[in-house]
Amino acid sequence: MLLNSKFKYETTYISTEPLDETSIKRRLAYPIKHQTEAYYTTKILDSIPEEVSNPSILRRLVVKINMADKAAEKIEEAKKPKLKIEELDKKLEEILEEEVTK
């Protein structure tokens, strides 16, 4: 299978046993296979995970993440409008006045 760096796959497992050190034990909203508590484990992978034949896994969810969208979000966050020097001076004066009055 070719790996496409444009996509990653977030896989969440619900299992009766912890799968790794990041597993978190939670009470289930409804019983799954007669279990009321289970461990949640989330992993981000570069490829679609193979079918897991672990009997302790109750549920599995795979979500495809478009990394190009994530990169675009980061670029938009980086382009926040910068404050003008006059506005910075005004805020600095306000802060200094507050410190002097204390």
Residue, then its C-alpha position, 0 to 999 in steps of 0.5 A: m500500500l502506498l502511503n499518502s502523506k496528505f492523509k492520516y488516520e485517527t483510530t479509536y479503540i474501545s477495549t476491555e483491556p488497556l492497549d497501551e499506556t495512553s488507554i483511559k478507562r471510562r464508563l460506557a453510556y450503554p453496555i457493549k457485549h455486557q461490559t459497562e466500563a472499557y478502555y479508550t485508546t486513540k492512535i494517529l497512523d499514516s496508513i489505514p490500520e489492518e483489521v485487528s484480531n484482538p478479542s478484547i476490542l469491543r468497537r473501533l472507529v477510523v477517521k480520515i484526516n486531511m492534512a492539507d486542511k490542517a495546514a490551511e488552518k495553521i496558516e490562517e491562525a498565523k495570519k492574525p492581524k498585528l496590532k499597530i504601534e499606536e495601539l501597543d503604546k496605548k495598551l502599555e500606558e494603561i498597564l503602567e498606569e494600573e501599576v502606578t495606582k496600585 
